[in-house]
């Protein structure tokens, strides 16, 4: 019960703090844009799936080879 009270107190602290800030909503907008860039744009252009275009058997062999290399 004490944990729930602590969590609600923390939540109220942040909620009231951002509500009273003049730049609060603008800061949250900037945070959301940055998260979008990190997780969507960078993923699309720089982090291509390593196993795309392979059959199931080829994927199994590739993962098995990588696991064996990590053990050695």
PDB file as gemmi writes it, atoms N, CA and C in Angstrom:
CRYST1    1.000    1.000    1.000  90.00  90.00  90.00 P 1                      
ATOM      1  N   UNK A   1       0.819  -1.188   0.000  1.00  0.00           N  
ATOM      2  CA  UNK A   1       0.000   0.000   0.000  1.00  0.00           C  
ATOM      3  C   UNK A   1       0.870   1.262   0.000  1.00  0.00           C  
ATOM      4  N   UNK A   2       2.004   1.183   0.667  1.00  0.00           N  
ATOM      5  CA  UNK A   2       2.903   2.327   0.725  1.00  0.00           C  
ATOM      6  C   UNK A   2       3.506   2.631  -0.644  1.00  0.00           C  
ATOM      7  N   UNK A   3       3.778   1.587  -1.427  1.00  0.00           N  
ATOM      8  CA  UNK A   3       4.350   1.767  -2.760  1.00  0.00           C  
ATOM      9  C   UNK A   3       3.372   2.518  -3.653  1.00  0.00           C  
ATOM     10  N   UNK A   4       2.105   2.173  -3.564  1.00  0.00           N  
ATOM     11  CA  UNK A   4       1.084   2.847  -4.369  1.00  0.00           C  
ATOM     12  C   UNK A   4       1.007   4.318  -3.983  1.00  0.00           C  
ATOM     13  N   UNK A   5       1.083   4.604  -2.692  1.00  0.00           N  
ATOM     14  CA  UNK A   5       1.049   5.997  -2.227  1.00  0.00           C  
ATOM     15  C   UNK A   5       2.254   6.778  -2.766  1.00  0.00           C  
ATOM     16  N   UNK A   6       3.426   6.151  -2.753  1.00  0.00           N  
ATOM     17  CA  UNK A   6       4.631   6.814  -3.266  1.00  0.00           C  
ATOM     18  C   UNK A   6       4.502   7.075  -4.758  1.00  0.00           C  
ATOM     19  N   UNK A   7       4.022   6.089  -5.497  1.00  0.00           N  
ATOM     20  CA  UNK A   7       3.866   6.258  -6.949  1.00  0.00           C  
ATOM     21  C   UNK A   7       2.851   7.347  -7.288  1.00  0.00           C  
ATOM     22  N   UNK A   8       1.747   7.393  -6.549  1.00  0.00           N  
ATOM     23  CA  UNK A   8       0.765   8.450  -6.823  1.00  0.00           C  
ATOM     24  C   UNK A   8       1.325   9.824  -6.455  1.00  0.00           C  
ATOM     25  N   UNK A   9       2.122   9.895  -5.406  1.00  0.00           N  
ATOM     26  CA  UNK A   9       2.734  11.171  -5.037  1.00  0.00           C  
ATOM     27  C   UNK A   9       3.706  11.646  -6.109  1.00  0.00           C  
ATOM     28  N   UNK A  10       4.501  10.730  -6.640  1.00  0.00           N  
ATOM     29  CA  UNK A  10       5.443  11.082  -7.707  1.00  0.00           C  
ATOM     30  C   UNK A  10       4.685  11.521  -8.944  1.00  0.00           C  
ATOM     31  N   UNK A  11       3.633  10.793  -9.304  1.00  0.00           N  
ATOM     32  CA  UNK A  11       2.830  11.138 -10.468  1.00  0.00           C  
ATOM     33  C   UNK A  11       2.229  12.543 -10.315  1.00  0.00           C  
ATOM     34  N   UNK A  12       1.664  12.838  -9.152  1.00  0.00           N  
ATOM     35  CA  UNK A  12       1.072  14.155  -8.923  1.00  0.00           C  
ATOM     36  C   UNK A  12       2.121  15.258  -8.982  1.00  0.00           C  
ATOM     37  N   UNK A  13       3.309  14.988  -8.456  1.00  0.00           N  
ATOM     38  CA  UNK A  13       4.393  15.962  -8.485  1.00  0.00           C  
ATOM     39  C   UNK A  13       4.724  16.354  -9.921  1.00  0.00           C  
ATOM     40  N   UNK A  14       4.932  15.347 -10.793  1.00  0.00           N  
ATOM     41  CA  UNK A  14       5.261  15.632 -12.191  1.00  0.00           C  
ATOM     42  C   UNK A  14       4.083  16.242 -12.937  1.00  0.00           C  
ATOM     43  N   UNK A  15       2.884  15.744 -12.697  1.00  0.00           N  
ATOM     44  CA  UNK A  15       1.702  16.271 -13.376  1.00  0.00           C  
ATOM     45  C   UNK A  15       1.503  17.750 -13.051  1.00  0.00           C  
ATOM     46  N   UNK A  16       1.542  18.086 -11.773  1.00  0.00           N  
ATOM     47  CA  UNK A  16       1.352  19.478 -11.369  1.00  0.00           C  
ATOM     48  C   UNK A  16       2.510  20.358 -11.825  1.00  0.00           C  
ATOM     49  N   UNK A  17       3.719  19.812 -11.807  1.00  0.00           N  
ATOM     50  CA  UNK A  17       4.876  20.582 -12.251  1.00  0.00           C  
ATOM     51  C   UNK A  17       4.793  20.952 -13.715  1.00  0.00           C  
ATOM     52  N   UNK A  18       4.428  19.985 -14.559  1.00  0.00           N  
ATOM     53  CA  UNK A  18       4.312  20.279 -15.989  1.00  0.00           C  
ATOM     54  C   UNK A  18       3.092  21.129 -16.292  1.00  0.00           C  
ATOM     55  N   UNK A  19       2.058  21.007 -15.499  1.00  0.00           N  
ATOM     56  CA  UNK A  19       0.857  21.800 -15.727  1.00  0.00           C  
ATOM     57  C   UNK A  19       1.128  23.280 -15.467  1.00  0.00           C  
ATOM     58  N   UNK A  20       1.981  23.559 -14.481  1.00  0.00           N  
ATOM     59  CA  UNK A  20       2.255  24.944 -14.116  1.00  0.00           C  
ATOM     60  C   UNK A  20       3.395  25.563 -14.918  1.00  0.00           C  
ATOM     61  N   UNK A  21       4.097  24.776 -15.708  1.00  0.00           N  
ATOM     62  CA  UNK A  21       5.192  25.322 -16.509  1.00  0.00           C  
ATOM     63  C   UNK A  21       4.648  26.068 -17.719  1.00  0.00           C  
ATOM     64  N   UNK A  22       5.311  27.142 -18.091  1.00  0.00           N  
ATOM     65  CA  UNK A  22       4.878  27.861 -19.285  1.00  0.00           C  
ATOM     66  C   UNK A  22       5.382  27.173 -20.543  1.00  0.00           C  
ATOM     67  N   UNK A  23       6.500  26.477 -20.446  1.00  0.00           N  
ATOM     68  CA  UNK A  23       7.093  25.788 -21.595  1.00  0.00           C  
ATOM     69  C   UNK A  23       6.827  24.285 -21.579  1.00  0.00           C  
ATOM     70  N   UNK A  24       6.023  23.801 -20.665  1.00  0.00           N  
ATOM     71  CA  UNK A  24       5.813  22.371 -20.477  1.00  0.00           C  
ATOM     72  C   UNK A  24       5.351  21.626 -21.718  1.00  0.00           C  
ATOM     73  N   UNK A  25       4.324  22.130 -22.351  1.00  0.00           N  
ATOM     74  CA  UNK A  25       3.792  21.439 -23.541  1.00  0.00           C  
ATOM     75  C   UNK A  25       4.766  21.497 -24.702  1.00  0.00           C  
ATOM     76  N   UNK A  26       5.469  22.600 -24.825  1.00  0.00           N  
ATOM     77  CA  UNK A  26       6.471  22.715 -25.883  1.00  0.00           C  
ATOM     78  C   UNK A  26       7.600  21.726 -25.650  1.00  0.00           C  
ATOM     79  N   UNK A  27       8.020  21.581 -24.399  1.00  0.00           N  
ATOM     80  CA  UNK A  27       9.078  20.616 -24.093  1.00  0.00           C  
ATOM     81  C   UNK A  27       8.637  19.191 -24.393  1.00  0.00           C  
ATOM     82  N   UNK A  28       7.380  18.843 -24.044  1.00  0.00           N  
ATOM     83  CA  UNK A  28       6.891  17.503 -24.352  1.00  0.00           C  
ATOM     84  C   UNK A  28       6.808  17.278 -25.860  1.00  0.00           C  
ATOM     85  N   UNK A  29       6.463  18.302 -26.607  1.00  0.00           N  
ATOM     86  CA  UNK A  29       6.424  18.180 -28.062  1.00  0.00           C  
ATOM     87  C   UNK A  29       7.822  17.912 -28.615  1.00  0.00           C  
ATOM     88  N   UNK A  30       8.815  18.616 -28.092  1.00  0.00           N  
ATOM     89  CA  UNK A  30      10.199  18.397 -28.520  1.00  0.00           C  
ATOM     90  C   UNK A  30      10.641  16.987 -28.169  1.00  0.00           C  
ATOM     91  N   UNK A  31      10.288  16.510 -26.979  1.00  0.00           N  
ATOM     92  CA  UNK A  31      10.641  15.150 -26.561  1.00  0.00           C  
ATOM     93  C   UNK A  31      10.010  14.129 -27.497  1.00  0.00           C  
ATOM     94  N   UNK A  32       8.743  14.308 -27.846  1.00  0.00           N  
ATOM     95  CA  UNK A  32       8.057  13.359 -28.730  1.00  0.00           C  
ATOM     96  C   UNK A  32       8.659  13.358 -30.134  1.00  0.00           C  
ATOM     97  N   UNK A  33       9.029  14.517 -30.629  1.00  0.00           N  
ATOM     98  CA  UNK A  33       9.659  14.593 -31.953  1.00  0.00           C  
ATOM     99  C   UNK A  33      11.009  13.880 -31.937  1.00  0.00           C  
ATOM    100  N   UNK A  34      11.783  14.087 -30.876  1.00  0.00           N  
ATOM    101  CA  UNK A  34      13.078  13.423 -30.777  1.00  0.00           C  
ATOM    102  C   UNK A  34      12.917  11.904 -30.700  1.00  0.00           C  
ATOM    103  N   UNK A  35      11.941  11.421 -29.934  1.00  0.00           N  
ATOM    104  CA  UNK A  35      11.704   9.981 -29.857  1.00  0.00           C  
ATOM    105  C   UNK A  35      11.269   9.421 -31.209  1.00  0.00           C  
ATOM    106  N   UNK A  36      10.446  10.166 -31.928  1.00  0.00           N  
ATOM    107  CA  UNK A  36      10.038   9.737 -33.262  1.00  0.00           C  
ATOM    108  C   UNK A  36      11.249   9.612 -34.175  1.00  0.00           C  
ATOM    109  N   UNK A  37      12.125  10.587 -34.139  1.00  0.00           N  
ATOM    110  CA  UNK A  37      13.327  10.548 -34.976  1.00  0.00           C  
ATOM    111  C   UNK A  37      14.200   9.362 -34.594  1.00  0.00           C  
ATOM    112  N   UNK A  38      14.398   9.143 -33.307  1.00  0.00           N  
ATOM    113  CA  UNK A  38      15.273   8.059 -32.863  1.00  0.00           C  
ATOM    114  C   UNK A  38      14.716   6.698 -33.270  1.00  0.00           C  
ATOM    115  N   UNK A  39      13.431   6.460 -32.991  1.00  0.00           N  
ATOM    116  CA  UNK A  39      12.890   5.120 -33.170  1.00  0.00           C  
ATOM    117  C   UNK A  39      12.340   4.832 -34.552  1.00  0.00           C  
ATOM    118  N   UNK A  40      11.982   5.829 -35.319  1.00  0.00           N  
ATOM    119  CA  UNK A  40      11.387   5.582 -36.636  1.00  0.00           C  
ATOM    120  C   UNK A  40      12.356   5.925 -37.753  1.00  0.00           C  
ATOM    121  N   UNK A  41      12.814   7.134 -37.796  1.00  0.00           N  
ATOM    122  CA  UNK A  41      13.642   7.577 -38.912  1.00  0.00           C  
ATOM    123  C   UNK A  41      14.981   6.847 -38.931  1.00  0.00           C  
ATOM    124  N   UNK A  42      15.658   6.777 -37.797  1.00  0.00           N  
ATOM    125  CA  UNK A  42      16.945   6.082 -37.760  1.00  0.00           C  
ATOM    126  C   UNK A  42      16.783   4.598 -38.069  1.00  0.00           C  
ATOM    127  N   UNK A  43      15.696   4.003 -37.603  1.00  0.00           N  
ATOM    128  CA  UNK A  43      15.442   2.574 -37.871  1.00  0.00           C  
ATOM    129  C   UNK A  43      15.269   2.332 -39.370  1.00  0.00           C  
ATOM    130  N   UNK A  44      14.571   3.232 -40.027  1.00  0.00           N  
ATOM    131  CA  UNK A  44      14.319   3.056 -41.457  1.00  0.00           C  
ATOM    132  C   UNK A  44      15.591   3.174 -42.296  1.00  0.00           C  
ATOM    133  N   UNK A  45      16.467   4.104 -41.945  1.00  0.00           N  
ATOM    134  CA  UNK A  45      17.608   4.387 -42.800  1.00  0.00           C  
ATOM    135  C   UNK A  45      18.903   3.696 -42.391  1.00  0.00           C  
ATOM    136  N   UNK A  46      19.075   3.368 -41.116  1.00  0.00           N  
ATOM    137  CA  UNK A  46      20.362   2.852 -40.674  1.00  0.00           C  
ATOM    138  C   UNK A  46      20.337   1.435 -40.122  1.00  0.00           C  
ATOM    139  N   UNK A  47      19.228   0.986 -39.598  1.00  0.00           N  
ATOM    140  CA  UNK A  47      19.181  -0.315 -38.946  1.00  0.00           C  
ATOM    141  C   UNK A  47      18.259  -1.265 -39.700  1.00  0.00           C  
ATOM    142  N   UNK A  48      18.743  -1.765 -40.812  1.00  0.00           N  
ATOM    143  CA  UNK A  48      17.965  -2.692 -41.609  1.00  0.00           C  
ATOM    144  C   UNK A  48      17.996  -4.070 -40.958  1.00  0.00           C  
ATOM    145  N   UNK A  49      16.903  -4.809 -41.055  1.00  0.00           N  
ATOM    146  CA  UNK A  49      16.886  -6.151 -40.480  1.00  0.00           C  
ATOM    147  C   UNK A  49      17.950  -7.033 -41.138  1.00  0.00           C  
ATOM    148  N   UNK A  50      18.735  -7.723 -40.324  1.00  0.00           N  
ATOM    149  CA  UNK A  50      19.843  -8.523 -40.825  1.00  0.00           C  
ATOM    150  C   UNK A  50      19.367  -9.795 -41.516  1.00  0.00           C  
ATOM    151  N   UNK A  51      18.185 -10.271 -41.185  1.00  0.00           N  
ATOM    152  CA  UNK A  51      17.711 -11.535 -41.733  1.00  0.00           C  
ATOM    153  C   UNK A  51      16.642 -11.354 -42.812  1.00  0.00           C  
ATOM    154  N   UNK A  52      16.460 -10.151 -43.292  1.00  0.00           N  
ATOM    155  CA  UNK A  52      15.423  -9.942 -44.304  1.00  0.00           C  
ATOM    156  C   UNK A  52      15.840 -10.577 -45.625  1.00  0.00           C  
ATOM    157  N   UNK A  53      14.872 -11.147 -46.309  1.00  0.00           N  
ATOM    158  CA  UNK A  53      15.126 -11.744 -47.609  1.00  0.00           C  
ATOM    159  C   UNK A  53      15.655 -13.164 -47.545  1.00  0.00           C  
ATOM    160  N   UNK A  54      15.744 -13.747 -46.355  1.00  0.00           N  
ATOM    161  CA  UNK A  54      16.237 -15.121 -46.209  1.00  0.00           C  
ATOM    162  C   UNK A  54      15.062 -16.056 -45.958  1.00  0.00           C  
ATOM    163  N   UNK A  55      15.230 -17.298 -46.371  1.00  0.00           N  
ATOM    164  CA  UNK A  55      14.210 -18.300 -46.074  1.00  0.00           C  
ATOM    165  C   UNK A  55      14.346 -18.720 -44.606  1.00  0.00           C  
ATOM    166  N   UNK A  56      13.378 -19.471 -44.130  1.00  0.00           N  
ATOM    167  CA  UNK A  56      13.418 -19.915 -42.737  1.00  0.00           C  
ATOM    168  C   UNK A  56      14.646 -20.769 -42.447  1.00  0.00           C  
ATOM    169  N   UNK A  57      15.002 -21.610 -43.355  1.00  0.00           N  
ATOM    170  CA  UNK A  57      16.174 -22.480 -43.172  1.00  0.00           C  
ATOM    171  C   UNK A  57      17.464 -21.649 -43.121  1.00  0.00           C  
ATOM    172  N   UNK A  58      17.569 -20.655 -44.014  1.00  0.00           N  
ATOM    173  CA  UNK A  58      18.749 -19.784 -44.020  1.00  0.00           C  
ATOM    174  C   UNK A  58      18.831 -18.971 -42.723  1.00  0.00           C  
ATOM    175  N   UNK A  59      17.688 -18.522 -42.225  1.00  0.00           N  
ATOM    176  CA  UNK A  59      17.673 -17.787 -40.964  1.00  0.00           C  
ATOM    177  C   UNK A  59      18.141 -18.670 -39.811  1.00  0.00           C  
ATOM    178  N   UNK A  60      17.671 -19.907 -39.792  1.00  0.00           N  
ATOM    179  CA  UNK A  60      18.083 -20.834 -38.738  1.00  0.00           C  
ATOM    180  C   UNK A  60      19.583 -21.072 -38.776  1.00  0.00           C  
ATOM    181  N   UNK A  61      20.123 -21.279 -39.949  1.00  0.00           N  
ATOM    182  CA  UNK A  61      21.562 -21.511 -40.075  1.00  0.00           C  
ATOM    183  C   UNK A  61      22.368 -20.281 -39.651  1.00  0.00           C  
ATOM    184  N   UNK A  62      21.930 -19.100 -40.052  1.00  0.00           N  
ATOM    185  CA  UNK A  62      22.634 -17.862 -39.710  1.00  0.00           C  
ATOM    186  C   UNK A  62      22.650 -17.627 -38.198  1.00  0.00           C  
ATOM    187  N   UNK A  63      21.499 -17.803 -37.559  1.00  0.00           N  
ATOM    188  CA  UNK A  63      21.423 -17.620 -36.106  1.00  0.00           C  
ATOM    189  C   UNK A  63      22.274 -18.667 -35.398  1.00  0.00           C  
ATOM    190  N   UNK A  64      22.222 -19.905 -35.868  1.00  0.00           N  
ATOM    191  CA  UNK A  64      23.043 -20.955 -35.275  1.00  0.00           C  
ATOM    192  C   UNK A  64      24.534 -20.664 -35.390  1.00  0.00           C  
ATOM    193  N   UNK A  65      24.964 -20.186 -36.543  1.00  0.00           N  
ATOM    194  CA  UNK A  65      26.383 -19.825 -36.742  1.00  0.00           C  
ATOM    195  C   UNK A  65      26.797 -18.695 -35.804  1.00  0.00           C  
ATOM    196  N   UNK A  66      25.928 -17.685 -35.662  1.00  0.00           N  
ATOM    197  CA  UNK A  66      26.252 -16.559 -34.777  1.00  0.00           C  
ATOM    198  C   UNK A  66      26.322 -16.990 -33.316  1.00  0.00           C  
ATOM    199  N   UNK A  67      25.457 -17.912 -32.915  1.00  0.00           N  
ATOM    200  CA  UNK A  67      25.489 -18.387 -31.535  1.00  0.00           C  
ATOM    201  C   UNK A  67      26.741 -19.199 -31.269  1.00  0.00           C  
ATOM    202  N   UNK A  68      27.137 -20.004 -32.225  1.00  0.00           N  
ATOM    203  CA  UNK A  68      28.351 -20.817 -32.050  1.00  0.00           C  
ATOM    204  C   UNK A  68      29.577 -19.918 -31.983  1.00  0.00           C  
ATOM    205  N   UNK A  69      29.624 -18.856 -32.805  1.00  0.00           N  
ATOM    206  CA  UNK A  69      30.740 -17.912 -32.768  1.00  0.00           C  
ATOM    207  C   UNK A  69      30.821 -17.205 -31.423  1.00  0.00           C  
ATOM    208  N   UNK A  70      29.703 -16.870 -30.814  1.00  0.00           N  
ATOM    209  CA  UNK A  70      29.685 -16.162 -29.529  1.00  0.00           C  
ATOM    210  C   UNK A  70      30.207 -17.055 -28.407  1.00  0.00           C  
ATOM    211  N   UNK A  71      29.959 -18.353 -28.513  1.00  0.00           N  
ATOM    212  CA  UNK A  71      30.407 -19.286 -27.462  1.00  0.00           C  
ATOM    213  C   UNK A  71      31.904 -19.456 -27.488  1.00  0.00           C  
ATOM    214  N   UNK A  72      32.502 -19.483 -28.675  1.00  0.00           N  
ATOM    215  CA  UNK A  72      33.939 -19.702 -28.798  1.00  0.00           C  
ATOM    216  C   UNK A  72      34.717 -18.574 -28.323  1.00  0.00           C  
TER     217      UNK A  72                                                      
END                                                                             
